Amino acid sequence: MIKSSLLILCLIFIAGASSTSRSFQAEQTHGQWLRERYEEATSIKVGMTRADLKKLFYEDGGLQSVPEFRYVLKSSGLIKVDVEFDSPEGMNHRTATDELIHIKSISKPYLEEMFLD
């Protein structure tokens, strides 16, 4: 009777430890994924072009001010940045090609639901 009780307690302990190990691994995997998304979002720098930005981001929906835009990271619909562009002399953000428009400022990445219109 005592042996069977000890055996049951040992099995419960082992199962609990295994479950804790799995949740720790899942947490590490999630943390790694989040770090990769953050590095992806912060890889865009001032001076890069709008074409560079569009490789990783797309324009957010909803109403936006011009020429500042909200962009959403393609690999995560919750991570956004606010970007202000510098257009070439004599052109505006709509007439110039993406390769000619440079990033004047970019915010730190932040979390927000996507806007749909």
PABA-397985 format. One record per atom (N, C-alpha, C): residue number from 1; residue in three letters; atom name; x, y, z. Coordinates in steps of 0.1 Angstrom, whole numbers, always signed. Example, Ala and Ser with C-alpha at 12.3 -4.5 7.8 and 13.67 -1.06 7.14 Angstrom:
<atoms>
+-----+------+------+-------+-------+-------+
!  nr ! rest ! atom !    px !    py !    pz !
+-----+------+------+-------+-------+-------+
!   1 !  ALA !    N !  +132 !   -57 !   +78 !
!   1 !  ALA !   CA !  +123 !   -45 !   +78 !
!   1 !  ALA !    C !  +132 !   -33 !   +78 !
!   2 !  SER !    N !  +128 !   -22 !   +71 !
!   2 !  SER !   CA !  +137 !   -11 !   +71 !
!   2 !  SER !    C !  +129 !    +0 !   +79 !
+-----+------+------+-------+-------+-------+
</atoms>
This chain:
<atoms>
+-----+------+------+-------+-------+-------+
!  nr ! rest ! atom !    px !    py !    pz !
+-----+------+------+-------+-------+-------+
!   1 !  MET !    N !    +8 !   -12 !    +0 !
!   1 !  MET !   CA !    +0 !    +0 !    +0 !
!   1 !  MET !    C !    +9 !   +13 !    +0 !
!   2 !  ILE !    N !   +19 !   +13 !    +9 !
!   2 !  ILE !   CA !   +28 !   +24 !    +9 !
!   2 !  ILE !    C !   +36 !   +26 !    -4 !
!   3 !  LYS !    N !   +40 !   +14 !    -9 !
!   3 !  LYS !   CA !   +48 !   +14 !   -22 !
!   3 !  LYS !    C !   +39 !   +20 !   -33 !
!   4 !  SER !    N !   +27 !   +16 !   -34 !
!   4 !  SER !   CA !   +18 !   +20 !   -44 !
!   4 !  SER !    C !   +15 !   +35 !   -43 !
!   5 !  SER !    N !   +14 !   +40 !   -31 !
!   5 !  SER !   CA !   +12 !   +54 !   -28 !
!   5 !  SER !    C !   +24 !   +62 !   -32 !
!   6 !  LEU !    N !   +36 !   +57 !   -29 !
!   6 !  LEU !   CA !   +48 !   +64 !   -33 !
!   6 !  LEU !    C !   +50 !   +64 !   -48 !
!   7 !  LEU !    N !   +46 !   +53 !   -54 !
!   7 !  LEU !   CA !   +47 !   +52 !   -69 !
!   7 !  LEU !    C !   +38 !   +63 !   -75 !
!   8 !  ILE !    N !   +26 !   +64 !   -70 !
!   8 !  ILE !   CA !   +16 !   +74 !   -75 !
!   8 !  ILE !    C !   +21 !   +88 !   -73 !
!   9 !  LEU !    N !   +27 !   +91 !   -62 !
!   9 !  LEU !   CA !   +32 !  +104 !   -59 !
!   9 !  LEU !    C !   +44 !  +107 !   -68 !
!  10 !  CYS !    N !   +52 !   +97 !   -71 !
!  10 !  CYS !   CA !   +64 !   +99 !   -80 !
!  10 !  CYS !    C !   +59 !  +102 !   -94 !
!  11 !  LEU !    N !   +48 !   +94 !   -98 !
!  11 !  LEU !   CA !   +43 !   +97 !  -112 !
!  11 !  LEU !    C !   +37 !  +110 !  -113 !
!  12 !  ILE !    N !   +30 !  +115 !  -103 !
!  12 !  ILE !   CA !   +24 !  +128 !  -103 !
!  12 !  ILE !    C !   +35 !  +139 !  -104 !
!  13 !  PHE !    N !   +45 !  +137 !   -96 !
!  13 !  PHE !   CA !   +57 !  +146 !   -96 !
!  13 !  PHE !    C !   +63 !  +147 !  -110 !
!  14 !  ILE !    N !   +66 !  +135 !  -116 !
!  14 !  ILE !   CA !   +72 !  +135 !  -129 !
!  14 !  ILE !    C !   +63 !  +141 !  -139 !
!  15 !  ALA !    N !   +50 !  +139 !  -139 !
!  15 !  ALA !   CA !   +41 !  +144 !  -148 !
!  15 !  ALA !    C !   +40 !  +160 !  -147 !
!  16 !  GLY !    N !   +40 !  +164 !  -135 !
!  16 !  GLY !   CA !   +40 !  +179 !  -132 !
!  16 !  GLY !    C !   +53 !  +185 !  -137 !
!  17 !  ALA !    N !   +64 !  +179 !  -135 !
!  17 !  ALA !   CA !   +77 !  +184 !  -139 !
!  17 !  ALA !    C !   +78 !  +185 !  -154 !
!  18 !  SER !    N !   +72 !  +174 !  -161 !
!  18 !  SER !   CA !   +72 !  +174 !  -175 !
!  18 !  SER !    C !   +63 !  +185 !  -181 !
!  19 !  SER !    N !   +52 !  +187 !  -175 !
!  19 !  SER !   CA !   +43 !  +198 !  -179 !
!  19 !  SER !    C !   +49 !  +211 !  -177 !
!  20 !  THR !    N !   +56 !  +214 !  -166 !
!  20 !  THR !   CA !   +63 !  +226 !  -164 !
!  20 !  THR !    C !   +74 !  +228 !  -174 !
!  21 !  SER !    N !   +81 !  +218 !  -178 !
!  21 !  SER !   CA !   +92 !  +218 !  -188 !
!  21 !  SER !    C !   +86 !  +222 !  -201 !
!  22 !  ARG !    N !   +75 !  +216 !  -205 !
!  22 !  ARG !   CA !   +68 !  +220 !  -218 !
!  22 !  ARG !    C !   +64 !  +234 !  -218 !
!  23 !  SER !    N !   +58 !  +239 !  -207 !
!  23 !  SER !   CA !   +53 !  +253 !  -207 !
!  23 !  SER !    C !   +65 !  +263 !  -208 !
!  24 !  PHE !    N !   +76 !  +259 !  -201 !
!  24 !  PHE !   CA !   +88 !  +267 !  -202 !
!  24 !  PHE !    C !   +93 !  +268 !  -216 !
!  25 !  GLN !    N !   +94 !  +256 !  -223 !
!  25 !  GLN !   CA !   +98 !  +256 !  -237 !
!  25 !  GLN !    C !   +89 !  +264 !  -246 !
!  26 !  ALA !    N !   +76 !  +263 !  -244 !
!  26 !  ALA !   CA !   +67 !  +271 !  -251 !
!  26 !  ALA !    C !   +69 !  +286 !  -249 !
!  27 !  GLU !    N !   +71 !  +290 !  -237 !
!  27 !  GLU !   CA !   +74 !  +304 !  -233 !
!  27 !  GLU !    C !   +87 !  +309 !  -240 !
!  28 !  GLN !    N !   +97 !  +300 !  -240 !
!  28 !  GLN !   CA !  +110 !  +304 !  -247 !
!  28 !  GLN !    C !  +108 !  +305 !  -262 !
!  29 !  THR !    N !  +100 !  +296 !  -268 !
!  29 !  THR !   CA !   +97 !  +297 !  -282 !
!  29 !  THR !    C !   +89 !  +310 !  -286 !
!  30 !  HIS !    N !   +80 !  +313 !  -277 !
!  30 !  HIS !   CA !   +72 !  +325 !  -280 !
!  30 !  HIS !    C !   +81 !  +337 !  -278 !
!  31 !  GLY !    N !   +89 !  +337 !  -268 !
!  31 !  GLY !   CA !   +99 !  +348 !  -266 !
!  31 !  GLY !    C !  +108 !  +350 !  -278 !
!  32 !  GLN !    N !  +113 !  +339 !  -283 !
!  32 !  GLN !   CA !  +122 !  +340 !  -295 !
!  32 !  GLN !    C !  +115 !  +346 !  -307 !
!  33 !  TRP !    N !  +102 !  +341 !  -309 !
!  33 !  TRP !   CA !   +94 !  +346 !  -320 !
!  33 !  TRP !    C !   +92 !  +361 !  -319 !
!  34 !  LEU !    N !   +89 !  +366 !  -306 !
!  34 !  LEU !   CA !   +87 !  +380 !  -304 !
!  34 !  LEU !    C !   +99 !  +388 !  -306 !
!  35 !  ARG !    N !  +111 !  +383 !  -301 !
!  35 !  ARG !   CA !  +124 !  +390 !  -304 !
!  35 !  ARG !    C !  +126 !  +391 !  -319 !
!  36 !  GLU !    N !  +124 !  +381 !  -326 !
!  36 !  GLU !   CA !  +126 !  +381 !  -341 !
!  36 !  GLU !    C !  +117 !  +392 !  -347 !
!  37 !  ARG !    N !  +104 !  +393 !  -343 !
!  37 !  ARG !   CA !   +95 !  +403 !  -349 !
!  37 !  ARG !    C !  +100 !  +417 !  -345 !
!  38 !  TYR !    N !  +105 !  +419 !  -333 !
!  38 !  TYR !   CA !  +110 !  +432 !  -328 !
!  38 !  TYR !    C !  +122 !  +436 !  -337 !
!  39 !  GLU !    N !  +131 !  +426 !  -339 !
!  39 !  GLU !   CA !  +143 !  +429 !  -346 !
!  39 !  GLU !    C !  +140 !  +432 !  -361 !
!  40 !  GLU !    N !  +130 !  +425 !  -366 !
!  40 !  GLU !   CA !  +125 !  +428 !  -379 !
!  40 !  GLU !    C !  +119 !  +442 !  -380 !
!  41 !  ALA !    N !  +111 !  +446 !  -371 !
!  41 !  ALA !   CA !  +105 !  +459 !  -371 !
!  41 !  ALA !    C !  +115 !  +471 !  -369 !
!  42 !  THR !    N !  +125 !  +468 !  -361 !
!  42 !  THR !   CA !  +135 !  +479 !  -358 !
!  42 !  THR !    C !  +146 !  +479 !  -369 !
!  43 !  SER !    N !  +146 !  +470 !  -378 !
!  43 !  SER !   CA !  +156 !  +470 !  -389 !
!  43 !  SER !    C !  +154 !  +481 !  -399 !
!  44 !  ILE !    N !  +142 !  +487 !  -399 !
!  44 !  ILE !   CA !  +140 !  +499 !  -408 !
!  44 !  ILE !    C !  +145 !  +511 !  -401 !
!  45 !  LYS !    N !  +153 !  +519 !  -408 !
!  45 !  LYS !   CA !  +160 !  +531 !  -402 !
!  45 !  LYS !    C !  +157 !  +543 !  -410 !
!  46 !  VAL !    N !  +159 !  +555 !  -404 !
!  46 !  VAL !   CA !  +158 !  +568 !  -410 !
!  46 !  VAL !    C !  +168 !  +568 !  -422 !
!  47 !  GLY !    N !  +164 !  +573 !  -433 !
!  47 !  GLY !   CA !  +172 !  +573 !  -445 !
!  47 !  GLY !    C !  +169 !  +562 !  -455 !
!  48 !  MET !    N !  +163 !  +552 !  -451 !
!  48 !  MET !   CA !  +159 !  +541 !  -460 !
!  48 !  MET !    C !  +148 !  +545 !  -468 !
!  49 !  THR !    N !  +145 !  +538 !  -479 !
!  49 !  THR !   CA !  +134 !  +542 !  -488 !
!  49 !  THR !    C !  +121 !  +536 !  -484 !
!  50 !  ARG !    N !  +110 !  +542 !  -490 !
!  50 !  ARG !   CA !   +97 !  +536 !  -487 !
!  50 !  ARG !    C !   +96 !  +522 !  -493 !
!  51 !  ALA !    N !  +104 !  +519 !  -504 !
!  51 !  ALA !   CA !  +105 !  +506 !  -510 !
!  51 !  ALA !    C !  +110 !  +496 !  -500 !
!  52 !  ASP !    N !  +121 !  +500 !  -492 !
!  52 !  ASP !   CA !  +127 !  +492 !  -482 !
!  52 !  ASP !    C !  +116 !  +489 !  -471 !
!  53 !  LEU !    N !  +109 !  +499 !  -467 !
!  53 !  LEU !   CA !   +98 !  +497 !  -457 !
!  53 !  LEU !    C !   +88 !  +487 !  -461 !
!  54 !  LYS !    N !   +84 !  +488 !  -474 !
!  54 !  LYS !   CA !   +73 !  +480 !  -479 !
!  54 !  LYS !    C !   +77 !  +465 !  -480 !
!  55 !  LYS !    N !   +89 !  +462 !  -479 !
!  55 !  LYS !   CA !   +93 !  +448 !  -479 !
!  55 !  LYS !    C !   +89 !  +441 !  -467 !
!  56 !  LEU !    N !   +88 !  +448 !  -456 !
!  56 !  LEU !   CA !   +84 !  +442 !  -443 !
!  56 !  LEU !    C !   +71 !  +447 !  -437 !
!  57 !  PHE !    N !   +66 !  +459 !  -442 !
!  57 !  PHE !   CA !   +54 !  +465 !  -437 !
!  57 !  PHE !    C !   +44 !  +468 !  -448 !
!  58 !  TYR !    N !   +31 !  +469 !  -444 !
!  58 !  TYR !   CA !   +21 !  +474 !  -454 !
!  58 !  TYR !    C !   +14 !  +485 !  -446 !
!  59 !  GLU !    N !    +7 !  +494 !  -454 !
!  59 !  GLU !   CA !    +0 !  +505 !  -448 !
!  59 !  GLU !    C !   -12 !  +500 !  -440 !
!  60 !  ASP !    N !   -14 !  +506 !  -429 !
!  60 !  ASP !   CA !   -25 !  +503 !  -420 !
!  60 !  ASP !    C !   -38 !  +509 !  -427 !
!  61 !  GLY !    N !   -49 !  +503 !  -424 !
!  61 !  GLY !   CA !   -62 !  +509 !  -428 !
!  61 !  GLY !    C !   -67 !  +521 !  -420 !
!  62 !  GLY !    N !   -79 !  +525 !  -422 !
!  62 !  GLY !   CA !   -84 !  +536 !  -415 !
!  62 !  GLY !    C !   -80 !  +550 !  -420 !
!  63 !  LEU !    N !   -84 !  +560 !  -413 !
!  63 !  LEU !   CA !   -80 !  +574 !  -417 !
!  63 !  LEU !    C !   -66 !  +576 !  -412 !
!  64 !  GLN !    N !   -58 !  +583 !  -421 !
!  64 !  GLN !   CA !   -44 !  +586 !  -417 !
!  64 !  GLN !    C !   -41 !  +600 !  -422 !
!  65 !  SER !    N !   -32 !  +607 !  -415 !
!  65 !  SER !   CA !   -28 !  +620 !  -419 !
!  65 !  SER !    C !   -17 !  +619 !  -430 !
!  66 !  VAL !    N !   -16 !  +629 !  -437 !
!  66 !  VAL !   CA !    -6 !  +629 !  -448 !
!  66 !  VAL !    C !    +5 !  +639 !  -445 !
!  67 !  PRO !    N !   +17 !  +637 !  -447 !
!  67 !  PRO !   CA !   +24 !  +625 !  -453 !
!  67 !  PRO !    C !   +29 !  +615 !  -442 !
!  68 !  GLU !    N !   +24 !  +616 !  -430 !
!  68 !  GLU !   CA !   +28 !  +606 !  -420 !
!  68 !  GLU !    C !   +18 !  +594 !  -421 !
!  69 !  PHE !    N !   +24 !  +582 !  -421 !
!  69 !  PHE !   CA !   +16 !  +570 !  -422 !
!  69 !  PHE !    C !   +18 !  +560 !  -411 !
!  70 !  ARG !    N !    +8 !  +552 !  -409 !
!  70 !  ARG !   CA !    +9 !  +540 !  -400 !
!  70 !  ARG !    C !   +12 !  +528 !  -408 !
!  71 !  TYR !    N !   +22 !  +520 !  -404 !
!  71 !  TYR !   CA !   +25 !  +508 !  -411 !
!  71 !  TYR !    C !   +24 !  +496 !  -402 !
!  72 !  VAL !    N !   +20 !  +484 !  -407 !
!  72 !  VAL !   CA !   +18 !  +472 !  -400 !
!  72 !  VAL !    C !   +28 !  +462 !  -404 !
!  73 !  LEU !    N !   +35 !  +456 !  -395 !
!  73 !  LEU !   CA !   +45 !  +445 !  -398 !
!  73 !  LEU !    C !   +38 !  +433 !  -405 !
!  74 !  LYS !    N !   +42 !  +429 !  -416 !
!  74 !  LYS !   CA !   +36 !  +418 !  -424 !
!  74 !  LYS !    C !   +35 !  +405 !  -416 !
!  75 !  SER !    N !   +46 !  +402 !  -408 !
!  75 !  SER !   CA !   +46 !  +390 !  -401 !
!  75 !  SER !    C !   +39 !  +390 !  -388 !
!  76 !  SER !    N !   +33 !  +401 !  -384 !
!  76 !  SER !   CA !   +25 !  +402 !  -372 !
!  76 !  SER !    C !   +16 !  +414 !  -373 !
!  77 !  GLY !    N !    +3 !  +412 !  -374 !
!  77 !  GLY !   CA !    -7 !  +423 !  -376 !
!  77 !  GLY !    C !    -9 !  +432 !  -364 !
!  78 !  LEU !    N !    -2 !  +429 !  -353 !
!  78 !  LEU !   CA !    -3 !  +438 !  -341 !
!  78 !  LEU !    C !    +8 !  +448 !  -340 !
!  79 !  ILE !    N !   +19 !  +446 !  -347 !
!  79 !  ILE !   CA !   +31 !  +455 !  -345 !
!  79 !  ILE !    C !   +31 !  +466 !  -356 !
!  80 !  LYS !    N !   +31 !  +478 !  -351 !
!  80 !  LYS !   CA !   +30 !  +490 !  -360 !
!  80 !  LYS !    C !   +41 !  +499 !  -358 !
!  81 !  VAL !    N !   +44 !  +508 !  -368 !
!  81 !  VAL !   CA !   +53 !  +519 !  -366 !
!  81 !  VAL !    C !   +46 !  +531 !  -373 !
!  82 !  ASP !    N !   +49 !  +543 !  -369 !
!  82 !  ASP !   CA !   +45 !  +555 !  -375 !
!  82 !  ASP !    C !   +57 !  +561 !  -383 !
!  83 !  VAL !    N !   +55 !  +564 !  -396 !
!  83 !  VAL !   CA !   +66 !  +568 !  -404 !
!  83 !  VAL !    C !   +63 !  +582 !  -411 !
!  84 !  GLU !    N !   +73 !  +590 !  -411 !
!  84 !  GLU !   CA !   +72 !  +603 !  -418 !
!  84 !  GLU !    C !   +82 !  +603 !  -429 !
!  85 !  PHE !    N !   +78 !  +607 !  -441 !
!  85 !  PHE !   CA !   +86 !  +606 !  -453 !
!  85 !  PHE !    C !   +91 !  +620 !  -457 !
!  86 !  ASP !    N !  +102 !  +619 !  -464 !
!  86 !  ASP !   CA !  +108 !  +631 !  -470 !
!  86 !  ASP !    C !  +108 !  +629 !  -485 !
!  87 !  SER !    N !   +99 !  +637 !  -492 !
!  87 !  SER !   CA !   +98 !  +635 !  -507 !
!  87 !  SER !    C !  +109 !  +643 !  -514 !
!  88 !  PRO !    N !  +113 !  +639 !  -526 !
!  88 !  PRO !   CA !  +122 !  +647 !  -534 !
!  88 !  PRO !    C !  +117 !  +661 !  -538 !
!  89 !  GLU !    N !  +126 !  +670 !  -540 !
!  89 !  GLU !   CA !  +122 !  +684 !  -544 !
!  89 !  GLU !    C !  +112 !  +684 !  -556 !
!  90 !  GLY !    N !  +101 !  +691 !  -554 !
!  90 !  GLY !   CA !   +92 !  +692 !  -565 !
!  90 !  GLY !    C !   +82 !  +680 !  -567 !
!  91 !  MET !    N !   +83 !  +671 !  -558 !
!  91 !  MET !   CA !   +74 !  +659 !  -559 !
!  91 !  MET !    C !   +67 !  +657 !  -545 !
!  92 !  ASN !    N !   +56 !  +650 !  -545 !
!  92 !  ASN !   CA !   +49 !  +647 !  -533 !
!  92 !  ASN !    C !   +49 !  +632 !  -531 !
!  93 !  HIS !    N !   +44 !  +628 !  -519 !
!  93 !  HIS !   CA !   +44 !  +614 !  -516 !
!  93 !  HIS !    C !   +36 !  +605 !  -525 !
!  94 !  ARG !    N !   +27 !  +611 !  -532 !
!  94 !  ARG !   CA !   +19 !  +603 !  -542 !
!  94 !  ARG !    C !   +25 !  +602 !  -556 !
!  95 !  THR !    N !   +32 !  +612 !  -560 !
!  95 !  THR !   CA !   +37 !  +612 !  -574 !
!  95 !  THR !    C !   +51 !  +606 !  -575 !
!  96 !  ALA !    N !   +59 !  +606 !  -564 !
!  96 !  ALA !   CA !   +72 !  +600 !  -564 !
!  96 !  ALA !    C !   +72 !  +585 !  -562 !
!  97 !  THR !    N !   +81 !  +578 !  -568 !
!  97 !  THR !   CA !   +82 !  +564 !  -567 !
!  97 !  THR !    C !   +87 !  +560 !  -553 !
!  98 !  ASP !    N !   +84 !  +548 !  -549 !
!  98 !  ASP !   CA !   +89 !  +544 !  -535 !
!  98 !  ASP !    C !  +104 !  +544 !  -534 !
!  99 !  GLU !    N !  +111 !  +542 !  -544 !
!  99 !  GLU !   CA !  +126 !  +542 !  -544 !
!  99 !  GLU !    C !  +132 !  +557 !  -541 !
! 100 !  LEU !    N !  +124 !  +567 !  -545 !
! 100 !  LEU !   CA !  +128 !  +581 !  -543 !
! 100 !  LEU !    C !  +124 !  +587 !  -530 !
! 101 !  ILE !    N !  +115 !  +581 !  -523 !
! 101 !  ILE !   CA !  +110 !  +587 !  -510 !
! 101 !  ILE !    C !  +117 !  +580 !  -499 !
! 102 !  HIS !    N !  +123 !  +589 !  -491 !
! 102 !  HIS !   CA !  +131 !  +584 !  -479 !
! 102 !  HIS !    C !  +124 !  +586 !  -466 !
! 103 !  ILE !    N !  +127 !  +578 !  -457 !
! 103 !  ILE !   CA !  +121 !  +579 !  -443 !
! 103 !  ILE !    C !  +128 !  +590 !  -436 !
! 104 !  LYS !    N !  +120 !  +599 !  -431 !
! 104 !  LYS !   CA !  +125 !  +611 !  -424 !
! 104 !  LYS !    C !  +125 !  +608 !  -409 !
! 105 !  SER !    N !  +115 !  +601 !  -404 !
! 105 !  SER !   CA !  +114 !  +596 !  -390 !
! 105 !  SER !    C !  +106 !  +584 !  -389 !
! 106 !  ILE !    N !  +109 !  +576 !  -379 !
! 106 !  ILE !   CA !  +101 !  +563 !  -377 !
! 106 !  ILE !    C !  +100 !  +561 !  -362 !
! 107 !  SER !    N !   +88 !  +558 !  -357 !
! 107 !  SER !   CA !   +86 !  +556 !  -343 !
! 107 !  SER !    C !   +91 !  +542 !  -339 !
! 108 !  LYS !    N !   +92 !  +540 !  -326 !
! 108 !  LYS !   CA !   +95 !  +527 !  -320 !
! 108 !  LYS !    C !   +83 !  +518 !  -323 !
! 109 !  PRO !    N !   +85 !  +505 !  -325 !
! 109 !  PRO !   CA !   +74 !  +496 !  -327 !
! 109 !  PRO !    C !   +64 !  +496 !  -315 !
! 110 !  TYR !    N !   +51 !  +496 !  -318 !
! 110 !  TYR !   CA !   +41 !  +495 !  -307 !
! 110 !  TYR !    C !   +31 !  +485 !  -311 !
! 111 !  LEU !    N !   +23 !  +481 !  -302 !
! 111 !  LEU !   CA !   +12 !  +471 !  -304 !
! 111 !  LEU !    C !    -1 !  +478 !  -305 !
! 112 !  GLU !    N !    -9 !  +474 !  -315 !
! 112 !  GLU !   CA !   -22 !  +480 !  -317 !
! 112 !  GLU !    C !   -30 !  +471 !  -327 !
! 113 !  GLU !    N !   -43 !  +469 !  -325 !
! 113 !  GLU !   CA !   -51 !  +462 !  -335 !
! 113 !  GLU !    C !   -51 !  +469 !  -348 !
! 114 !  MET !    N !   -52 !  +461 !  -359 !
! 114 !  MET !   CA !   -53 !  +467 !  -372 !
! 114 !  MET !    C !   -66 !  +475 !  -374 !
! 115 !  PHE !    N !   -65 !  +485 !  -383 !
! 115 !  PHE !   CA !   -77 !  +493 !  -386 !
! 115 !  PHE !    C !   -81 !  +487 !  -400 !
! 116 !  LEU !    N !   -94 !  +485 !  -401 !
! 116 !  LEU !   CA !   -99 !  +480 !  -413 !
! 116 !  LEU !    C !  -110 !  +490 !  -419 !
! 117 !  ASP !    N !  -109 !  +492 !  -432 !
! 117 !  ASP !   CA !  -119 !  +501 !  -437 !
! 117 !  ASP !    C !  -126 !  +495 !  -449 !
+-----+------+------+-------+-------+-------+
</atoms>
